[in-house]
C-alpha cells in the first residue's frame, strides 16, 4: 500500500524561531569572548606573580647576605657558642686593645702586621709583656671586663723564629693587681711552624672569668727571643 503524498509533511523553515537561534549564537560568542578575556587576565596575573616572586626572591637573597654579614660581625666581637675570637685575620675583636711594656719601659718591640703579632723581646730586661685588654689598658679601677665563664679553653696559634722558644701565657681579672702575681702557664719548645696550643682555663685559677680584663697576655723572661701569634680564641 502506498502512502499518499499528501500525508508526507515537509519541514517548514519559516517556523524556526530565529530569535532563539540568534540568542544562542550570541551567547556562545559572548562566552568565547569572555573566556578569551579571562585567559588574557589570568596570563597577565601570572606574569605579575612571576615578577613579584622574582623581586621577593632577590630581596630575600639580600636579606640573607645581610644576615650572614651581621652574624659574622657579631661572632667576631662577642662570645658565641663556637668560641670567642680575641685575635684573628690580623685584627683584635671590637672593643679590645693591646699594650706593650718591659721592666725597662720599652714599648716598641711588638707589632701587628700581615695578620700576625710579631713579638721580639729585647735584651737586658728582667721581664716583658704583651697584653690584650678589654678597652684601652688602664690602671684605674674599676677596669672594664667581659664574661668568659662559659668557656673551657684558650686556643692560641703560635710559632717561634728559630724553634724551641718558650713564653708565659696569662689572664687577669678586673680587680687583679698589676704586680705580675696573676697565674701564668708556660708554653715551651715552640715549633718553627705554626701550631695550635690549647690551654685549660682551670690552669689559671684563681681567676675571675666572669670579669676578665686582660683576655690574653704573653709574658717574657730569660734571654731575648722572637715569637709570633696568628690566632687567639676561647673555646667551650
Secondary structure, DSSP 8 states (H G I E B T S, - for coil): ----GGG-----GGGS-HHHHHHHHHHHHHHHHHHHHHHHHHHHHHHHHHHHHHHHHHHHHHHHHHHHHHHHHHHTTS--SSEEEEEETTEE-TTEEEEEEETT----SEEEETTEEEEEE-SS-S-EEEEEEESS---SSS---B--TT--EEEEEEEESSS---EEEEEEETT--SSS-S-EEEE-S--SS-EEEEEEGGGG-S--GGGEEEEEEEEE-SS-EEEEEEEEEEE-
